[in-house]
Amino acid sequence: MKNTEEFPALAYIVKTLTKAIADSKVEQKSATTYTVKDGNDEIVLEQTSGVNGIATAIVITDKRNIIFSEDLLETLQDIHTTVKGDDALKASLKDTTIIINGLDIETDFVFQAVKDFLDQVSNSYEFVQTVETNVTKLGAGFKFGKHIFRLNITNEPNAITLEPRFVASFDAGIQKTITDDITKVQLAVNKMFKQS
């Protein structure tokens, strides 16, 4: 088994989570896998390499969304900025992609912003469920009144694309309203995340 010192970025993230989550306990499953337990709930962290074109990734499974409920997404997004005096660790953290429940952190923030903007456009929008996640891509079900549609969100380095999908029998007038609203939301999230 490899020494944990070979994975300093993983160890630093585990330490950061255990400090932030009161009364949590850490269990090391292997050199590349840790479990942070919070009561009966747990967060599993695993370091991987070469996944989906990402050199190094720390894949976090957090079924109860503890990280989100504890407001730790921002902490993890800029975790490399918290390192003082260890340039190697800082560089390692900066080059590591953190993937939580299938999404990288920025894409998770984009998704939260899309839901917020849809609420602002009309209170008729309701998030139903996440259907598919793949690091920077997300498929989610939404309702507009009683009409259900799918929204595909793609977070590329230079632009965010929102693509509504409708079943063939979807009402054309409502489809146009949703498409127009999604276009406005796409502009807003691109302005927020991609233009500084």
N, C-alpha and C positions, 0 to 999 in steps of 0.2 A: 504494500500500500504506500502511496506517495505521501510525503510529508506535507502538511497543510501549508507550510511556508512557500510551497511551489505555486500556490493559488492565493496570493495576497489580496487580490481584488475581491474574490469571493469571501475570504475571511473578514475583510473590512466591511462589506455589505451586511454580513451576518451580525457583526458586532454593532453596526449602526442600528439595525432593526431591533436587536435585543435591548439596546439602551433606550430606544424610543417606545417600545411596547412594555408597559409595566408588568412585572411578575412573569415575564416570558422565560422559557428555558430552551437551551440549545442541545440538540442531539446530532452528533456527526455520524452519518450513515456510511460514508466513504470519503476518500480524499476530495472528491468533487461534489459531494451531496451533503447538505445539512437540512435539518428540520428545526424550525423555530416554533415552539409550542406556546400557545396562549390559551390557558385553560384546556378545553376539549378541542379547540381549533388548532390548526397548524398551517404553517407556511413552509413549503418545500423549495429549497434553492439548489440548483444544479448548474455547474459550469460545464459548458459544451464548447466545441470548436467546429468550424466548418459547416454550420447549419444555414441553409438558404443564402449562401454567399457571405455570411457574417463570419469574420475571422474568430472572434471570441464573444460568446454570449453567456449571460447568466439567466437561466430560465427559471422563473418563479411561478409556482402554482399556489394560488391564494384563493381557494374556493369560497371563503367567507368574506372576501374583500377587506381584510383587516388593514392592509396597506392603505387602501382608499379611505376607509373610515377613520384611520389614525392620521390622515393628511400627510402621508409619507411619500406621495408621488413626486412632489417637487424636491424633497430631500434627495431622493434617489436619482432624479433627473440630473441634478448638478452635483452629485456626490464627489466628483473629482476636485471640486473647488474647496471642499472641507479639509483636504489633506495638506498638512503643513510639514515641510522639511523632508519629505520623501518623494523626490521627483519620479522615481521608478514606479511607485504605487500610483501616484497622480496620473502618470501617462497610461498605466495599465487600466485604471478606472475610466479614463477618457476614451480609450479605444475599445472598451467593452460595451456591448449592447445589452441593456437590461430588458428582458421580455417578461411581462407579467400577464398571466392568463392568456397567452397567445399574442399579445400586442406589445410593441415597444412603447416606451413611456410617452413620447410625443404623440403617437397615434391615439393613445388612451386620452390624452388631453384634447386632441382634435375631436374625438368622439363626444366627450363631455360638452365641448363648445357647440358642436352640431346640435345636440339635444337642447342646450340652452337657447341657441338662436331660433330653433324651430318653435320653442315655447314662446319666444318674443314675437315671432311672425304671426302665430295664431295659437290660441289655447285649444284648438281642435286636434293638435298633434299629440300623440301618445306613443312613447317607446314601448314596444311589446317584448322583444327579446333579441339577444345577439344570436345570430345563426351560424356565423363562421368568422374565425380570426386567423390571420396569417401575418404576423409581425407588423407590417405596414398596411395591411388590407383588412377590411372588416365588412361583413354583411349583417345588416340588422333589420328586424321587422318593426314597422311603425304602423300606427292607425291614424287615419284622418277621418274623424267622426267614426263611422262604422266601417270604413273602407281600409283594408289592410294592403300595404305595399312593402316592398323590400328596398332598402337603401344601401348601395355599395359605396364604401368610402375607401379611397386610395390615397395614402400619404406619401407622395414622392418627395425627393429632396427639394425640388423647386416649386412644386404645386400640389394642391389637394384637389382631388376630383370627387364629386358626389354624383352618383348615377342612380336615379330612381328606376325601379323595375316594377312593372304592373302585369297582372294577368290579362289575357286577351279580352275578357268580358268587362274590364274596368271602365267605368263611366268616363267618356272623353272630356267633359267639362271639368270634372274633379281632377282628372289626370293633368290637365293643363294648369289648373290652380296649383297643384302639388309641384309640378315641374318648374313653374315660375318661382314658387317659394324656395325650392331647392337651389335654383340659380342664385337667388339673393343670398342664401346661407353659404353657398360655395364662395361667393365673392367675399363675404364677411370673414370666413375662416382663413381664406388665403391672405387677406389683409392682416389678420391677427397673427398668423404663424409664419408666413413666408415673406412678408415685406417689412423690413425694419426701418 
